[in-house]
Amino acid sequence: MFNNGAAIQLDRCCGLAMAWCLALALPASGLGASVNGIPAAAARGAVEETTAKPLTLEQAIAGALARNFTLQLAQSRLVERRGEAVHAGRLVPSEPQLELSTGRRDGAGRTSTDLGIHISQEFWLGGQGDLARRAARATANSAESQLEFLRTVIIARTRQAFLELLVAGEETQTAQRALALAGRVERYARSRLESGQGNRPALNAARIELARAKTVLVQAHGSRENARLALTKLLAMAPETPVRAVGRLSAEAQQMPAVDTLAQRALERRRDLAAAAEDVIAARESLRLSRRALVPNLSVFASYAREGEEDIASVGVSLPLPLTQRYGGTIQAAGARLRQARIEQDDLALGVRREVYAALADYRSARDQIEALSREALAGAEENVRLTQTAFQSGKVGAPAVTLAQVTLLAVRADYLAGLRNFVRAVTQLERATGGLVILSGADAGTPDRKNAEEKP
């Protein structure tokens, strides 16, 4: 997992590789705005990154939680659902209705004015008001749980984008050093050919390696640009905004719970599953409400009328008779929605288990890949550099042998960074699959509390 108190610590083996690369790389003067014909866009990206304001992982997560548009929409939907729940909690279906009437009566040589006042109020019958309130509350609870799960997803995606930007930066530096070394080999092969000591195939091979190194550097810059764009999207920033992620990476193996235990905990923790359960409740209450529609609401009224010299007061009740409308279609539709909600709940629960199994398998694969590169390939490449340098100093080998060892070390480190990118993606996918149960350890300061990956069953 990843630890970053003040910064995310660099893995020891990766650090050794970096130290050798820095010790053996060419002087910085050999890498200008155009490196051996590399387009100026690569240099512009480097300048923009150095002029950008530093961004830590904690700042990126806080910014995403504050500004992400998807999160803002979910928050707005929650406010909407809560407003609907408040409306559903009203005591009566409608406001009292007041009717006033007046008329003029002419007859028998005299004129009089008639007055009429009628007031009525509708009331729930059959518990329809309580059913509507429960359905609305369940819908609001579902929206709240969905928002909580979305926060977990946004945190995981932001963490992934940020760490992939760091990996892309390391990858770019590796590609730049590989290009410098390939240029050194090409210049050496050309000088030997010009002096009559070399041959054309050796120069051609050097030029092919140089072209490949240029391509790799362009691809590395593209990867870094894609990672920057992904991060700016999550942070709701303009796509042209320069971003400079600060931190160092480490991939440390952690003891994971058994997969069945992890899947069970994910089922208990995933807030989208809680939302699905609330959706089932809302659909069930809506079905009961549809059936209760056969019980019409009762209206109570009182009226007063003055007709000529007579005063008339009356009270009564009224209710519609469900003779032609039996709400069969409404009940059928509500029943179908309940079945759909239950199917979606079951599908989601199964999907959560599948996500956990797949994410854990990817995590173990990426972890093993990094461990193999760290312990074997990197150590062997570093030893080759030391041995060839010693042999070069004693005159046993030429400069190409040293350069070849350096290129091999950089290639192995590039493979390590590719494995590190896979590791980042696997762990952040595991974070999402478990609802934040497994996270990049120590890398979420300032965010809601989460349990670390070293949690035991």
C-alpha positions as CSV (number, residue, x, y, z in Angstrom):
1,M,0.0,0.0,0.0
2,F,1.0,3.6,0.0
3,N,2.1,5.7,3.0
4,N,2.6,9.4,2.9
5,G,3.0,11.2,6.2
6,A,4.5,14.4,4.7
7,A,5.2,12.5,1.5
8,I,4.6,9.1,0.1
9,Q,7.8,7.1,0.7
10,L,9.7,5.8,-2.3
11,D,10.2,2.0,-2.3
12,R,13.8,1.1,-1.4
13,C,14.5,-0.9,-4.5
14,C,13.0,1.8,-6.7
15,G,15.1,4.4,-4.9
16,L,18.2,2.4,-5.6
17,A,17.4,2.3,-9.2
18,M,16.8,6.1,-9.2
19,A,20.1,6.7,-7.5
20,W,22.0,4.7,-10.1
21,C,20.2,6.4,-12.9
22,L,21.0,9.8,-11.6
23,A,24.6,8.8,-11.0
24,L,25.0,7.5,-14.5
25,A,22.8,9.9,-16.5
26,L,24.3,12.6,-18.8
27,P,24.6,16.2,-17.7
28,A,21.4,18.2,-17.8
29,S,22.7,20.4,-20.6
30,G,22.1,17.6,-23.0
31,L,18.4,17.9,-22.6
32,G,17.1,21.1,-23.9
33,A,13.7,22.2,-25.2
34,S,14.2,19.8,-28.1
35,V,15.9,16.6,-27.1
36,N,17.3,14.9,-30.1
37,G,14.5,16.0,-32.3
38,I,11.7,15.5,-29.8
39,P,8.8,17.9,-30.4
40,A,8.7,21.1,-28.3
41,A,5.4,20.0,-26.8
42,A,7.2,17.7,-24.5
43,A,9.4,20.5,-23.2
44,R,6.3,22.8,-22.8
45,G,4.7,20.2,-20.6
46,A,7.7,20.1,-18.4
47,V,7.8,23.9,-18.1
48,E,4.0,24.1,-17.3
49,E,4.4,21.4,-14.6
50,T,7.3,23.3,-12.9
51,T,5.3,26.6,-12.9
52,A,2.1,25.0,-11.6
53,K,1.2,25.3,-7.9
54,P,2.2,22.1,-6.0
55,L,-0.8,19.8,-5.2
56,T,-0.7,17.1,-2.5
57,L,-2.9,14.0,-2.4
58,E,-4.8,15.4,0.6
59,Q,-5.5,18.7,-1.3
60,A,-6.6,16.8,-4.4
61,I,-9.1,14.7,-2.4
62,A,-10.4,17.8,-0.5
63,G,-10.8,19.7,-3.8
64,A,-12.6,16.9,-5.5
65,L,-15.1,16.5,-2.5
66,A,-15.7,20.3,-2.6
67,R,-15.9,20.9,-6.4
68,N,-16.6,17.7,-8.3
69,F,-19.7,18.3,-10.4
70,T,-21.0,14.7,-10.2
71,L,-20.9,15.0,-6.4
72,Q,-22.7,18.4,-6.5
73,L,-25.5,16.9,-8.6
74,A,-25.9,14.0,-6.2
75,Q,-26.0,16.5,-3.3
76,S,-28.7,18.5,-5.2
77,R,-30.7,15.4,-5.8
78,L,-30.5,14.6,-2.1
79,V,-31.9,18.0,-1.2
80,E,-34.7,17.5,-3.8
81,R,-35.6,14.1,-2.3
82,R,-35.6,15.5,1.2
83,G,-37.9,18.3,0.1
84,E,-40.3,15.7,-1.4
85,A,-40.2,13.8,1.9
86,V,-41.1,17.0,3.8
87,H,-44.0,17.5,1.4
88,A,-45.2,13.9,1.8
89,G,-45.3,14.5,5.6
90,R,-48.1,16.9,5.4
91,L,-51.1,16.2,7.7
92,V,-53.8,16.3,5.1
93,P,-53.9,15.8,1.3
94,S,-54.8,19.4,0.5
95,E,-55.6,22.8,2.0
96,P,-59.1,23.6,3.2
97,Q,-61.5,24.8,0.5
98,L,-63.6,27.9,1.1
99,E,-66.5,28.9,-1.1
100,L,-68.5,32.1,-0.9
101,S,-71.6,32.9,-2.9
102,T,-74.1,35.7,-3.0
103,G,-77.3,36.3,-5.0
104,R,-80.1,38.8,-5.3
105,R,-83.7,37.7,-4.8
106,D,-86.6,39.7,-6.3
107,G,-90.2,38.9,-5.7
108,A,-93.5,40.0,-4.2
109,G,-92.5,43.6,-4.4
110,R,-89.4,43.4,-2.4
111,T,-85.8,42.5,-2.9
112,S,-83.4,40.5,-0.7
113,T,-79.9,39.2,-0.8
114,D,-78.9,35.6,-0.4
115,L,-75.5,34.6,1.1
116,G,-73.7,31.3,1.2
117,I,-70.5,30.1,2.9
118,H,-69.1,26.6,2.3
119,I,-65.9,25.2,3.8
120,S,-64.5,21.7,3.3
121,Q,-61.4,19.7,4.2
122,E,-60.1,16.4,2.7
123,F,-58.6,13.8,5.1
124,W,-56.5,10.7,4.5
125,L,-58.2,7.3,4.8
126,G,-56.7,3.9,5.0
127,G,-53.3,5.1,6.2
128,Q,-52.4,6.6,2.8
129,G,-50.6,9.6,4.3
130,D,-48.4,7.3,6.4
131,L,-47.6,5.1,3.4
132,A,-46.7,8.1,1.3
133,R,-44.4,9.5,4.1
134,R,-42.6,6.2,4.5
135,A,-42.1,5.8,0.7
136,A,-40.7,9.4,0.5
137,R,-38.4,8.9,3.5
138,A,-37.0,5.7,2.0
139,T,-36.4,7.5,-1.3
140,A,-34.5,10.3,0.5
141,N,-32.5,7.7,2.5
142,S,-31.6,6.0,-0.8
143,A,-30.3,9.3,-2.2
144,E,-28.3,9.9,1.0
145,S,-26.7,6.5,0.8
146,Q,-25.9,6.9,-2.9
147,L,-24.2,10.2,-2.1
148,E,-22.1,8.6,0.6
149,F,-21.0,5.8,-1.9
150,L,-20.3,8.4,-4.5
151,R,-18.0,10.2,-2.1
152,T,-16.1,6.9,-1.7
153,V,-15.9,6.5,-5.5
154,I,-14.7,10.1,-6.0
155,I,-12.0,9.7,-3.4
156,A,-10.8,6.5,-4.9
157,R,-10.8,7.9,-8.4
158,T,-9.0,11.1,-7.3
159,R,-6.4,9.0,-5.5
160,Q,-5.9,6.9,-8.6
161,A,-5.6,9.9,-10.9
162,F,-3.2,11.7,-8.5
163,L,-0.9,8.6,-8.1
164,E,-1.0,7.8,-11.8
165,L,0.1,11.4,-12.4
166,L,3.1,10.7,-10.1
167,V,3.8,7.4,-11.9
168,A,3.6,9.2,-15.3
169,G,6.1,11.8,-14.0
170,E,8.5,9.1,-13.0
171,E,7.9,7.4,-16.3
172,T,8.7,10.6,-18.2
173,Q,12.0,11.1,-16.3
174,T,12.9,7.5,-17.1
175,A,12.2,8.0,-20.8
176,Q,14.2,11.2,-20.8
177,R,17.2,9.4,-19.4
178,A,16.8,6.5,-21.8
179,L,16.7,8.9,-24.7
180,A,19.9,10.6,-23.4
181,L,21.6,7.2,-23.2
182,A,20.4,6.2,-26.6
183,G,21.7,9.4,-28.0
184,R,25.1,8.7,-26.4
185,V,25.2,5.2,-28.0
186,E,24.3,6.7,-31.4
187,R,27.0,9.4,-31.2
188,Y,29.6,6.8,-30.2
189,A,28.6,4.5,-33.0
190,R,28.7,7.3,-35.5
191,S,32.1,8.5,-34.3
192,R,33.6,5.0,-34.6
193,L,32.2,4.6,-38.1
194,E,33.7,8.0,-39.1
195,S,37.0,7.0,-37.7
196,G,37.0,3.7,-39.6
197,Q,36.8,1.5,-36.4
198,G,33.0,0.9,-36.5
199,N,30.5,-0.6,-39.0
200,R,27.2,0.4,-40.6
201,P,25.0,-2.2,-38.8
202,A,26.1,-1.0,-35.4
203,L,25.2,2.6,-36.3
204,N,21.8,1.5,-37.8
205,A,21.0,-0.4,-34.6
206,A,21.9,2.6,-32.5
207,R,19.7,4.9,-34.6
208,I,16.8,2.4,-34.3
209,E,17.2,2.4,-30.5
210,L,17.3,6.2,-30.6
211,A,14.1,6.4,-32.6
212,R,12.4,3.9,-30.2
213,A,13.6,6.0,-27.2
214,K,12.0,9.2,-28.8
215,T,8.7,7.3,-29.3
216,V,8.8,6.1,-25.7
217,L,9.3,9.6,-24.4
218,V,6.4,11.0,-26.5
219,Q,4.2,8.2,-25.2
220,A,5.3,9.0,-21.6
221,H,4.4,12.7,-22.1
222,G,1.0,11.5,-23.5
223,S,0.4,9.3,-20.4
224,R,1.2,12.2,-18.1
225,E,-1.1,14.6,-20.0
226,N,-4.0,12.0,-19.8
227,A,-3.4,11.6,-16.1
228,R,-3.4,15.4,-15.6
229,L,-6.6,15.7,-17.6
230,A,-8.3,13.0,-15.5
231,L,-7.3,14.7,-12.3
232,T,-8.5,18.2,-13.5
233,K,-11.8,16.6,-14.5
234,L,-12.3,15.2,-11.0
235,L,-11.3,18.5,-9.5
236,A,-13.7,20.4,-11.8
237,M,-10.7,22.4,-13.2
238,A,-10.3,23.8,-16.7
239,P,-8.5,21.3,-18.9
240,E,-5.7,23.7,-19.5
241,T,-4.9,24.1,-15.8
242,P,-1.3,23.0,-15.1
243,V,-1.1,20.5,-12.2
244,R,2.1,19.5,-10.4
245,A,1.5,16.5,-8.1
246,V,4.0,16.3,-5.2
247,G,4.8,13.1,-3.4
248,R,6.8,9.9,-3.8
249,L,5.6,6.5,-4.4
250,S,6.0,3.2,-2.7
251,A,4.4,-0.2,-3.2
252,E,4.5,-2.2,0.0
253,A,2.7,-5.5,0.3
254,Q,0.0,-5.7,2.9
255,Q,-1.7,-8.6,4.6
256,M,-5.2,-8.8,3.2
257,P,-8.2,-10.5,4.8
258,A,-9.4,-13.7,3.2
259,V,-11.4,-13.0,0.1
260,D,-14.7,-14.3,1.5
261,T,-14.2,-12.2,4.6
262,L,-13.4,-9.1,2.5
263,A,-16.4,-9.7,0.3
264,Q,-18.7,-10.0,3.3
265,R,-17.4,-6.8,4.8
266,A,-17.9,-5.1,1.5
267,L,-21.5,-6.2,1.5
268,E,-22.0,-4.7,4.9
269,R,-20.1,-1.4,4.1
270,R,-21.1,-0.5,0.5
271,R,-23.5,2.4,0.7
272,D,-25.0,1.7,-2.7
273,L,-26.3,-1.6,-1.3
274,A,-27.9,0.4,1.5
275,A,-29.4,2.6,-1.2
276,A,-30.7,-0.4,-3.0
277,A,-32.4,-1.7,0.2
278,E,-34.1,1.7,0.6
279,D,-35.3,1.6,-3.0
280,V,-36.9,-1.8,-2.2
281,I,-38.6,-0.2,0.8
282,A,-39.8,2.8,-1.2
283,A,-41.2,0.5,-3.9
284,R,-43.0,-1.7,-1.4
285,E,-44.6,1.2,0.3
286,S,-45.6,2.7,-3.1
287,L,-47.3,-0.7,-4.0
288,R,-49.2,-0.6,-0.7
289,L,-50.2,3.0,-1.4
290,S,-51.5,2.0,-4.8
291,R,-53.7,-0.6,-3.3
292,R,-55.0,1.8,-0.7
293,A,-56.1,4.1,-3.5
294,L,-59.2,2.0,-3.7
295,V,-60.1,3.6,-0.3
296,P,-61.0,7.1,-1.3
297,N,-60.1,10.1,0.9
298,L,-62.9,11.6,3.0
299,S,-64.0,15.2,2.7
300,V,-65.8,16.9,5.6
301,F,-67.7,20.1,5.0
302,A,-69.8,22.7,6.8
303,S,-71.9,25.4,5.2
304,Y,-74.0,28.3,6.1
305,A,-76.6,30.0,3.9
306,R,-79.0,32.9,4.3
307,E,-82.0,32.8,2.0
308,G,-84.2,35.8,2.5
309,E,-85.2,35.8,6.1
310,E,-84.1,32.2,6.7
311,D,-80.7,30.9,8.0
312,I,-79.6,27.5,7.0
313,A,-76.6,25.6,8.6
314,S,-75.4,22.2,7.5
315,V,-72.5,19.7,7.9
316,G,-71.7,16.6,5.9
317,V,-69.1,14.3,4.3
318,S,-68.3,13.4,0.8
319,L,-66.1,10.9,-0.9
320,P,-65.7,9.7,-4.5
321,L,-67.0,6.2,-5.4
322,P,-64.3,4.0,-7.1
323,L,-66.8,2.4,-9.5
324,T,-65.1,2.8,-12.9
325,Q,-61.5,3.4,-11.8
326,R,-60.1,0.3,-9.9
327,Y,-56.4,1.4,-10.2
328,G,-55.5,-2.0,-11.7
329,G,-52.9,-0.5,-14.0
330,T,-51.4,1.6,-11.2
331,I,-51.1,-1.5,-8.9
332,Q,-49.6,-3.6,-11.7
333,A,-47.0,-0.9,-12.4
334,A,-46.1,-0.5,-8.7
335,G,-45.7,-4.3,-8.4
336,A,-43.4,-4.4,-11.4
337,R,-41.3,-1.6,-9.9
338,L,-41.0,-3.5,-6.6
339,R,-39.8,-6.6,-8.5
340,Q,-37.3,-4.5,-10.4
341,A,-35.9,-3.0,-7.2
342,R,-35.4,-6.4,-5.7
343,I,-33.7,-7.7,-8.9
344,E,-31.4,-4.7,-8.9
345,Q,-30.6,-5.3,-5.2
346,D,-29.7,-8.9,-5.8
347,D,-27.7,-8.1,-8.9
348,L,-25.8,-5.4,-7.1
349,A,-25.0,-7.7,-4.2
350,L,-23.6,-10.3,-6.5
351,G,-21.8,-7.7,-8.4
352,V,-20.1,-6.4,-5.3
353,R,-18.8,-9.9,-4.5
354,R,-17.5,-10.2,-8.1
355,E,-15.8,-6.8,-7.9
356,V,-14.0,-7.7,-4.7
357,Y,-12.8,-11.0,-6.1
358,A,-11.6,-9.4,-9.3
359,A,-10.0,-6.4,-7.6
360,L,-8.2,-8.6,-5.1
361,A,-6.9,-10.9,-7.9
362,D,-5.6,-7.8,-9.7
363,Y,-4.0,-6.5,-6.5
364,R,-2.2,-9.7,-5.8
365,S,-1.0,-10.0,-9.5
366,A,0.3,-6.4,-9.4
367,R,1.9,-6.9,-6.0
368,D,3.7,-10.0,-7.2
369,Q,4.9,-8.3,-10.4
370,I,6.4,-5.4,-8.4
371,E,8.0,-7.7,-5.9
372,A,9.6,-9.8,-8.7
373,L,10.9,-6.7,-10.4
374,S,12.1,-5.2,-7.1
375,R,14.0,-8.2,-5.8
376,E,15.3,-9.8,-8.9
377,A,15.4,-7.6,-12.0
378,L,16.3,-4.3,-10.4
379,A,19.0,-6.0,-8.3
380,G,20.5,-7.7,-11.3
381,A,20.4,-4.6,-13.4
382,E,22.1,-2.6,-10.7
383,E,24.8,-5.2,-10.3
384,N,25.4,-5.2,-14.0
385,V,25.9,-1.5,-14.0
386,R,28.4,-1.8,-11.2
387,L,30.3,-4.6,-12.8
388,T,30.5,-3.0,-16.2
389,Q,31.7,0.3,-14.8
390,T,34.4,-1.6,-12.9
391,A,35.4,-3.4,-16.1
392,F,35.3,-0.2,-18.1
393,Q,37.6,1.5,-15.6
394,S,40.1,-1.4,-15.9
395,G,40.0,-1.3,-19.7
396,K,38.3,-4.7,-20.1
397,V,35.1,-3.4,-21.9
398,G,34.3,-0.4,-24.0
399,A,31.8,2.4,-23.4
400,P,29.0,0.7,-25.3
401,A,28.9,-2.1,-22.6
402,V,28.5,0.5,-19.9
403,T,25.8,2.3,-21.9
404,L,24.0,-1.0,-22.5
405,A,23.9,-1.8,-18.8
406,Q,22.5,1.6,-18.1
407,V,19.8,1.2,-20.8
408,T,18.9,-2.2,-19.3
409,L,18.6,-0.7,-15.8
410,L,16.3,2.1,-17.2
411,A,14.2,-0.5,-19.1
412,V,13.8,-2.6,-16.0
413,R,12.8,0.5,-14.0
414,A,10.2,1.3,-16.8
415,D,8.8,-2.1,-16.3
416,Y,8.7,-1.5,-12.6
417,L,6.8,1.8,-13.1
418,A,4.3,0.0,-15.4
419,G,3.8,-2.6,-12.6
420,L,3.4,0.3,-10.2
421,R,0.6,1.8,-12.3
422,N,-1.1,-1.5,-12.4
423,F,-0.8,-1.7,-8.6
424,V,-2.3,1.8,-8.2
425,R,-5.3,0.9,-10.3
426,A,-5.8,-2.5,-8.6
427,V,-5.7,-1.0,-5.1
428,T,-8.0,2.0,-5.9
429,Q,-10.4,-0.5,-7.6
430,L,-10.2,-2.5,-4.4
431,E,-11.0,0.6,-2.4
432,R,-14.1,1.3,-4.5
433,A,-15.2,-2.4,-4.5
434,T,-15.0,-2.5,-0.7
435,G,-16.7,0.8,-0.2
436,G,-13.5,2.4,1.3
437,L,-12.6,-0.6,3.6
438,V,-9.3,-1.1,1.9
439,I,-7.4,2.1,1.0
440,L,-3.9,3.3,0.2
441,S,-2.7,3.2,3.8
442,G,-1.9,6.5,5.4
443,A,-2.7,8.4,2.2
444,D,-6.1,9.9,3.1
445,A,-5.3,12.5,5.7
446,G,-8.1,15.0,6.0
447,T,-10.7,12.6,4.6
448,P,-13.3,10.5,6.5
449,D,-11.9,7.7,8.5
450,R,-11.3,4.5,6.7
451,K,-9.9,1.1,7.8
452,N,-6.4,0.2,6.4
453,A,-5.7,-2.7,4.2
454,E,-3.7,-4.5,6.9
455,E,-7.0,-5.2,8.8
456,K,-7.1,-8.9,9.7
457,P,-10.2,-11.2,9.6
